[in-house]
Amino acid sequence: MENNEHIVYILKCADDTLYTGYTNNLEQRVQMHEEGKGAKYTRGRGPFQVVFVEKFETKEDALRKEHEIKQLSRKGKAELIRDKLKEVIKYENSKEL
């Protein structure tokens, strides 16, 4: 069975660095990072906090976005995370109306 969820995520590592990745199962992927079985970069850098998640309809779109994010500076990634957080807060506030 193919999972149609394509997710790009950013993890904040315990050493305050950021890791960007792609998955089709975020919960399982974060668990792998926590167990030291994820990307080589994240080994020994846990625990992790998911600070950005974006879902896509196709794997190609998700991988394109992942590449785009990886080209950003730390400041650029921080702005992306902040903008996404503003969207979430705006959404939560609109639900209260």
C-alpha positions in Angstrom: 0.0 0.0 0.0 1.4 3.4 -1.0 1.2 6.2 1.5 0.0 9.4 -0.3 1.3 11.7 2.4 4.5 13.5 1.4 5.9 15.6 4.2 8.8 18.0 4.5 9.9 18.7 8.0 12.4 20.7 10.0 13.7 19.4 13.3 15.4 21.5 15.9 18.1 19.4 17.5 19.2 19.6 21.1 22.4 21.5 20.0 20.2 24.2 18.5 20.9 23.2 14.9 18.2 22.6 12.3 17.7 19.5 10.2 15.4 19.4 7.1 14.1 16.1 5.8 11.4 14.4 3.7 9.2 11.5 4.8 5.8 9.9 4.2 5.4 9.0 7.9 6.5 11.8 10.2 5.9 10.0 13.5 7.9 7.0 12.5 10.7 9.2 11.0 11.1 11.3 14.1 11.2 8.0 16.1 14.0 6.8 13.9 15.9 10.0 14.5 15.4 9.6 18.3 16.7 6.1 18.1 19.8 7.2 16.2 18.6 5.3 13.0 17.6 8.4 11.1 20.0 10.6 9.1 23.7 10.5 10.0 23.5 14.3 10.8 21.0 13.8 13.6 22.8 11.0 15.4 23.7 12.1 18.9 21.8 15.5 18.4 18.5 14.5 20.1 16.1 15.0 21.6 14.4 16.7 18.7 11.5 19.2 18.3 9.5 19.3 15.1 9.3 23.0 14.3 8.0 22.9 10.7 5.8 20.6 8.7 4.4 21.0 5.2 2.4 18.4 3.3 2.4 17.8 -0.5 0.3 15.8 -2.9 3.3 14.4 -4.8 6.8 13.2 -3.7 8.3 15.3 -6.4 6.8 18.5 -5.0 7.9 17.6 -1.5 11.5 16.8 -2.6 11.6 20.1 -4.5 10.6 22.0 -1.3 13.1 20.0 0.8 15.9 21.0 -1.6 14.6 24.7 -1.6 14.7 24.8 2.3 18.1 23.2 2.4 19.5 26.1 0.3 18.3 28.6 2.8 20.5 30.1 5.5 19.7 29.5 9.1 18.0 32.9 9.2 16.0 32.0 6.1 14.9 28.8 7.8 14.0 30.7 11.0 11.8 33.1 8.9 10.1 30.1 7.2 9.4 28.5 10.6 8.1 31.9 11.9 5.8 32.4 8.9 4.4 28.9 9.2 3.7 29.5 13.0 1.9 32.7 12.1 -0.3 30.7 9.7 -1.1 28.2 12.5 -1.9 30.9 15.0 -4.1 32.7 12.5 -6.0 29.4 11.7 -6.4 28.7 15.4 -7.8 32.2 16.1 -10.2 31.9 13.1 -11.7 28.7 14.5 -12.6 30.5 17.7 -14.9 32.9 15.9 
